[in-house]
Amino acid sequence: MENPSTNSIAGRHRQPRADQRTSLLTPEHCLRLIFHRKWLILGVFALVSGVTAVITTRLPNVYSSDTLILVDPQKVPESYVKATISGDIRNRLGTLKQQILSATRLQKIIDSLNLYATERKTMAREDVITHMRSDIAVSVVSDFGGSQDLQAFRITYSGGDPQLVAQVAAELANLFIEENLKAREQQAQGTTDFLTNQLGETRKTLEEQEAKLRDFRLKHIGEMPEQQAADLQILGHLQSQLQLEADALNRAEQQRAYIESMMSSSQSAGVVDLDDGETAGPKVSAAPANAAVSREKQQLTALLAHGYTENHPDVRRLKQELEQQAKSAKEAGPGGVPEAQVPLPPPPAPPKRHPVAPPKYVNPVLQTQLTGAESEIAKHKEQVQDLSKQIAGYQAKLEAIPVREQQITELVRDYEISKAHYSQLLNNQLSAATATQLEIVQKGEKFSILDLAQPAQKPSRPNRTLLNLGGSLGGLALGVFLALGTEFLGMSITSAEHLTAATGFPVLEVIPLIETRMDRLARRKRRFVAAVSGVAAVLAIGAFLIYHYGARSF
């Protein structure tokens, strides 16, 4: 078979069918095509690599500086002072990022540091701010163990001037620290103010409920459930006193009846002498005195029969009167006239008078006893009425206790709920006030700079080595694609089998390529020139890169 490099064999033939092209496109056939079209592949590779190198050299250098910020936890243990700042630090970091990357703050930084001077001449203000936002990156750098608590984060800024980039990164870090302190202090102070207002409102409600409870207790004294035992005790005592007063009233009424009967039997008329025409006045003889003694003895006997003791005042009084009357009778003698008394001479005879009715006789001792008995009866009746009123009042209080118990239960329940709420708010308010003081003196959680931003010594992007490598690989892939892609348009004949498959005619003989000495020299010369050209191109590109970027870029 003739060499594939000859134009007679490698020419285009009639188009085979799709299934024939697929069966003829073997790896061996692809390698032959790559070798046959190596100069096309190398040319595309060199062109794409050169263009990539030129483009990468024209890309501006971008320097990056970053500041590492540590989340410093609260200095005072949580068991002593509980922080009022709740929520995940990641969420607060996101909020801080939105605040700091706002248009107002970024515009201040742009104006103060004269950033994006060229872009501000050709771009709108919003586009410049958006460009700056894209140059700022905030990333978490450390999580320890299985906890999701943030420990540190990094703020990175990228730009063309390394000194200015470091300055902007430091400014952004300071903004994060200041905004965090301000936000924590405002949140803590807001929490304290809220709890203080709630505490004042709850205190008013508690005082109103205390006043209601106090007024209710004062209005219904003796009707409280806890006073039931005392009411029962007082009621029993009053009932005992009422019984005693009733007994005393009965005795006093019996005494009065007895005295009245004695008085009715002791009355006697005056003595009139009708024979001599003289009227004698009423004379008190020994008979009435003996009758009084007899009545007092009967009265004493009746009192003792009713159960009165020797120490009862009435018994003692009757005994004293009996003793006095006995003593008086002893002094008077047997005739009923005192011994020291001398009888007077009879008076002259008065004129004769008509007889008159004698006056009614009243025993002064019995009258005094009757008056005392009536006074005692009135006093006992008054005491009975007073005690009856008191008993009725305490009975009404006892009957009202179940109703008052239900009413006071509701008042006490509301009061206890308000009291517990007030105590809880008071504890929370004190804790929040202490936490606010911690934030003010910066003893709470805060951000601290762990690694300050420094000017970069080399650009962070573009990575020209990686770009050139990617361009070279892309050029090589493009060259191979162009070398093999033509096979989908028409099959190339590279072997006798391909010719037979494509035409359907058998190959009788393969004539080898006849190469003269001059042909071999020309072929060697072409190879040498190609090799030298390739080496020169590679050396030129390498020297240019080394000169433009220096040895550190590689």
Sequence and secondary structure as in RCSB ss.txt:
>XXXX:A:sequence
MENPSTNSIAGRHRQPRADQRTSLLTPEHCLRLIFHRKWLILGVFALVSGVTAVITTRLPNVYSSDTLILVDPQK
VPESYVKATISGDIRNRLGTLKQQILSATRLQKIIDSLNLYATERKTMAREDVITHMRSDIAVSVVSDFGGSQDL
QAFRITYSGGDPQLVAQVAAELANLFIEENLKAREQQAQGTTDFLTNQLGETRKTLEEQEAKLRDFRLKHIGEMP
EQQAADLQILGHLQSQLQLEADALNRAEQQRAYIESMMSSSQSAGVVDLDDGETAGPKVSAAPANAAVSREKQQL
TALLAHGYTENHPDVRRLKQELEQQAKSAKEAGPGGVPEAQVPLPPPPAPPKRHPVAPPKYVNPVLQTQLTGAES
EIAKHKEQVQDLSKQIAGYQAKLEAIPVREQQITELVRDYEISKAHYSQLLNNQLSAATATQLEIVQKGEKFSIL
DLAQPAQKPSRPNRTLLNLGGSLGGLALGVFLALGTEFLGMSITSAEHLTAATGFPVLEVIPLIETRMDRLARRK
RRFVAAVSGVAAVLAIGAFLIYHYGARSF
>XXXX:A:secstr
   TTSHHHHSB S   HHHHHHH  HHHHHHHHHHTHHHHHHHHHHHHHHHHHHHHHS  BEEEEEEEEEE  S
S TTTS  S  S HHHHHHHHHHHHTSHHHHHHHHHHHT  HHHHHHS HHHHHHHHHHHEEEEEEE  TT    
 EEEEEEEES HHHHHHHHHHHHHHHHHHHHHHHHHHHHHHHHHHHHHHHHHHHHHHHHHHHHHHHHHHTTT SG
GGHHHHHHHHHHHHHHHHHHHHHHHHHHHHHHHHHHHHHHH        SSS        HHHHHHHHHHHHHHH
HHHHHTT  TTSHHHHHHHHHHHHHHHHHHHH TTSS TT                       HHHHHHHHHHHH
HHHHHHHHHHHHHHHHHHHHHHHHHHHHHHHHHHHHHHHHHHHHHHHHHHHHHHHHHHHHHHHHHTT SSEEEEE
E     SS  B  HHHHHHHHHHHHHHHHHHHHHHGGGTS B  SHHHHHHHH             HHHHHHHHH
HHHHHHHHHHHHHHHHHHHHHHHH GGG 
